[in-house]
Amino acid sequence: MKLNLLSCDAQRPDKRAISKCILEISSGMSASLSNELTEILLERDPVDIEVPDKNAGSALRTLRKLSIDYEIIE
């Protein structure tokens, strides 16, 4: 499943938690890329990630807990 991460609406976003979340839910991503995508997301630019279908439910729950707005692409 492809997700488009749109923005993070948390008052004080936790960069480390967001980066860890992106790393854990995406398929085949390095920690450095996850950190870079977190910075891009917090600058209010959308980020596309690929999530394995088996992790989709827990991934979406985790994104909601971190106040990350997303849209499902496919």
C-alpha positions as CSV (number, residue, x, y, z in Angstrom):
1,M,0.0,0.0,0.0
2,K,1.3,3.5,-0.8
3,L,0.7,6.3,1.6
4,N,1.2,10.0,1.1
5,L,2.1,11.6,4.4
6,L,0.7,15.2,4.2
7,S,1.6,16.9,7.4
8,C,2.1,16.6,11.2
9,D,-0.4,18.6,13.2
10,A,1.1,17.9,16.6
11,Q,1.9,21.0,18.6
12,R,5.4,19.7,19.5
13,P,6.2,17.0,17.0
14,D,8.6,14.3,18.2
15,K,11.1,14.0,15.4
16,R,12.7,10.9,16.8
17,A,9.3,9.1,17.2
18,I,8.2,10.1,13.7
19,S,11.4,8.9,12.1
20,K,11.2,5.6,14.0
21,C,7.6,5.2,12.9
22,I,8.4,5.8,9.3
23,L,11.4,3.4,9.5
24,E,9.3,0.7,11.1
25,I,6.2,0.8,8.9
26,S,7.9,1.3,5.5
27,S,9.5,-1.4,3.5
28,G,13.2,-1.4,2.8
29,M,14.1,2.0,4.2
30,S,17.3,3.1,5.9
31,A,17.5,5.1,9.1
32,S,19.1,8.1,7.3
33,L,16.4,8.2,4.7
34,S,13.7,8.0,7.4
35,N,15.4,11.0,9.2
36,E,15.4,12.9,5.9
37,L,11.8,12.2,5.2
38,T,10.8,13.3,8.7
39,E,12.5,16.6,8.2
40,I,10.7,17.0,4.8
41,L,7.3,16.1,6.4
42,L,7.8,18.6,9.3
43,E,8.5,21.4,6.7
44,R,4.9,20.7,5.5
45,D,6.0,18.9,2.3
46,P,4.2,15.6,1.4
47,V,6.2,12.4,1.6
48,D,5.3,9.1,-0.2
49,I,6.1,5.8,1.5
50,E,5.4,2.2,0.7
51,V,3.9,0.1,3.5
52,P,3.6,-3.7,3.3
53,D,-0.1,-4.8,3.3
54,K,0.4,-6.9,6.4
55,N,1.4,-3.9,8.4
56,A,-1.2,-1.5,7.0
57,G,-3.6,-1.5,10.0
58,S,-1.0,-0.9,12.7
59,A,0.8,1.6,10.5
60,L,-2.3,3.8,10.1
61,R,-3.0,3.6,13.8
62,T,0.6,4.7,14.6
63,L,0.4,7.6,12.2
64,R,-2.8,8.8,13.8
65,K,-1.2,8.7,17.3
66,L,1.6,10.9,16.0
67,S,-1.0,13.4,14.5
68,I,0.3,12.7,11.0
69,D,-2.3,13.4,8.3
70,Y,-2.1,10.9,5.4
71,E,-3.9,9.8,2.3
72,I,-3.9,6.3,0.9
73,I,-2.7,6.3,-2.7
74,E,-3.3,2.6,-3.5
